[in-house]
Amino acid sequence: MVEAEATLAALMGAPLPAELPSEVTAALRPTAPPGTIVEADTDARPTAIHALVERPWETWHILALFNWRSGARLAVMPLEKLGLPPGGEWLVHDFWGKASLGLATLAVGRRLPGRSCVLLGLRANTGRPQVVGTDRHVTMGAAELDDIAWDPGTRTLRGRAAPELFTLMVRSPHPLVPMTSSGGDVGPLAEARFALALPAATTWRPWSITFAEAPPPPRGQPIRLLLD
């Protein structure tokens, strides 16, 4: 329930709940872009809120799905209702769950427990290494990241990060894998994703990750057929 009320406050300017955990309060500062109610329940409570995040280096979408009931419900949102172009692929990241949810093409959704929400970041799939989310701010990049760029010549993803301690989630599609990094520590690669842990700093600082093609898996020994 805390995450649901905090998300509603962040996207719609509702009053903040009292005695929020410090990590939740930090995720709401600074203020997120204003959201638009896409769907509401019979009591006029928002069940889906959409916000557009625009930065010079990328534009992406935030979608919050709510369940205000005491029982679980399946929350599903067709991407066309958000105005997303048909035929696109969108990388989905769950902010409160701190997990990447793969690719979406037609709709996104989760089964939500009673009185809960899921806060999703949707970024267009570029087909090369890219940031898909963070665990620092509800916009997953608008407040804590800047100047993100991809250099195809050196296969390097780079940017600037706020001084707080936080983690980036990065997608690394096959056959590219992270090889070296600066400014943070790369975690293990799993399902084409890995984390970059950024330590606390005194000011905004640069980070970068350089990629290379993964070597092909070793081939098995040739099969020898013995024919009479």
Residue pairs with C-beta under 8 A, 6 or more apart in sequence:
1 115
1 116
2 17
2 20
2 21
2 24
3 24
3 96
3 116
3 117
3 119
4 66
4 67
4 68
4 115
4 116
4 117
5 14
5 17
6 16
6 17
6 20
6 24
6 27
6 28
6 138
7 49
7 64
7 66
7 96
7 117
7 119
7 138
8 14
8 46
8 49
8 64
8 66
8 117
9 15
9 16
9 17
9 28
10 27
10 28
10 31
10 32
10 138
11 32
11 34
11 35
11 49
11 51
11 62
11 64
11 138
12 34
12 35
12 37
12 46
12 49
13 34
16 25
16 28
26 136
26 164
27 95
27 136
27 137
27 138
28 137
28 138
29 137
29 143
30 137
30 143
32 51
32 62
32 137
32 138
32 139
32 142
32 143
33 51
33 52
33 53
33 54
33 62
33 139
33 142
34 51
35 49
35 50
35 51
35 62
35 64
36 49
36 50
36 51
37 46
37 48
37 49
38 48
38 49
38 50
38 77
38 81
38 82
39 46
39 47
39 48
39 77
40 46
40 47
41 47
41 68
43 68
45 66
45 68
46 64
46 66
47 65
47 66
47 67
47 68
47 75
48 63
48 64
48 65
48 66
48 75
48 77
49 63
49 64
49 66
50 61
50 62
50 63
50 64
50 82
51 61
51 62
51 63
51 139
52 59
52 61
52 62
53 59
53 60
53 61
53 62
53 139
53 141
53 142
55 141
55 142
55 146
57 146
57 147
57 148
57 149
57 159
58 123
58 141
58 148
60 121
60 122
60 123
60 124
60 140
60 141
61 82
61 84
61 90
61 121
61 122
61 123
62 119
62 120
62 121
62 122
62 138
62 139
62 140
63 77
63 82
63 108
63 119
63 120
63 122
64 117
64 118
64 119
64 120
65 75
65 77
65 109
65 110
65 112
65 117
65 118
65 120
66 75
66 112
66 116
66 117
67 73
67 75
67 112
67 113
67 114
67 115
67 116
67 117
68 115
69 114
69 115
70 114
70 115
71 114
72 111
72 112
72 113
72 114
73 111
73 112
74 109
74 110
74 111
74 112
75 109
75 110
75 111
75 112
75 118
76 107
76 108
76 109
77 107
77 108
77 109
78 106
78 107
79 88
79 90
79 104
79 105
79 106
79 107
79 108
79 122
80 86
82 122
84 90
84 122
87 105
88 105
88 124
88 125
89 103
89 104
89 105
89 124
89 125
90 103
90 104
90 105
90 108
90 122
90 123
90 124
90 125
91 100
91 102
91 103
91 122
91 123
91 124
91 125
91 130
91 132
91 171
92 100
92 101
92 102
92 103
92 104
92 108
92 120
92 121
92 122
93 99
93 100
93 101
93 120
93 121
93 123
93 132
93 133
93 140
93 169
94 100
94 101
94 110
94 118
94 119
94 120
94 133
95 119
95 120
95 121
95 133
95 135
95 138
95 140
96 117
96 118
96 119
97 118
98 135
100 132
100 133
100 169
100 171
100 191
100 193
101 108
101 120
102 191
103 125
104 122
108 120
108 122
110 118
112 118
119 138
121 132
121 133
121 139
121 140
121 141
123 130
123 131
123 132
126 150
127 173
128 150
128 152
128 173
128 176
129 150
129 155
129 157
129 170
129 171
129 172
129 173
129 176
129 178
129 209
129 211
130 150
130 157
130 170
130 171
131 141
131 145
131 148
131 157
131 159
131 168
131 169
131 170
132 169
132 170
132 171
132 193
133 140
133 141
133 168
133 169
134 140
134 141
134 144
134 145
134 166
134 167
134 168
134 169
135 166
135 167
135 169
136 143
136 144
136 162
136 164
136 166
136 167
137 143
137 144
141 148
143 162
144 161
144 162
144 164
144 166
145 159
145 160
145 161
145 162
145 168
146 159
146 160
146 161
146 204
147 158
147 159
147 160
148 157
148 158
148 159
149 157
149 158
149 159
150 156
150 157
151 157
151 158
154 210
155 176
155 210
155 211
155 212
156 208
156 209
156 210
156 211
157 170
157 208
157 209
157 211
158 206
158 207
158 208
158 209
159 206
159 207
159 208
160 204
160 205
160 206
160 207
161 168
161 183
161 184
161 198
161 204
161 205
161 206
161 207
162 204
163 200
163 201
163 202
163 203
163 204
163 205
164 200
165 198
165 199
165 200
166 198
167 195
167 196
167 197
167 198
168 184
168 195
168 196
168 198
168 207
169 193
169 194
169 195
170 178
170 193
170 194
170 195
170 196
170 209
171 192
171 193
172 178
172 189
172 192
172 193
172 194
172 211
173 192
174 192
174 214
175 213
175 214
176 211
176 212
176 213
176 214
177 189
177 211
177 212
177 213
177 214
178 186
178 189
178 194
178 209
178 210
178 211
179 210
179 211
179 212
180 209
180 210
181 196
181 207
181 208
181 209
181 210
182 206
182 207
182 208
183 198
183 205
183 206
183 207
183 208
184 196
184 197
184 198
184 199
184 207
185 196
185 197
186 194
186 195
186 196
186 209
187 194
187 195
187 196
187 197
188 194
196 207
196 209
198 205
198 207
